[in-house]
Amino acid sequence: MSKAELVEEIVNQRELTGRESTEAVDAITSVITDALAREEQVTSVGFGTFQVIKRKVSKRANPRTGEVIRIPGKTLPRYLPGKSLKEKNEVRRKR
């Protein structure tokens, strides 16, 4: 689903205009992005958790040469679905 389709779904489900729905989607995205930039966790019970994970520096072998190379550590965003969302998806798969 694209952002435009998400906005349209919100317009159809709530008594909001397209502009208000777009602003709501943008606000939610901005709040989550800013929280992750501060390395904070954002949790919506039932929906899921957005968090930041830190990968450590690691060493791997170059498959072509066999030379051991150093992979730098990095910080990445991560989403973990909530229990309700997982259960709803499992019901759909069983159909």
Summary of the structure (lengths in Angstrom):
residues: 95
radius of gyration: 19.3
end to end distance: 21.5
largest distance: 60.9
contacts: 199
relative contact order: 0.12
helix: 45%
strand: 28%
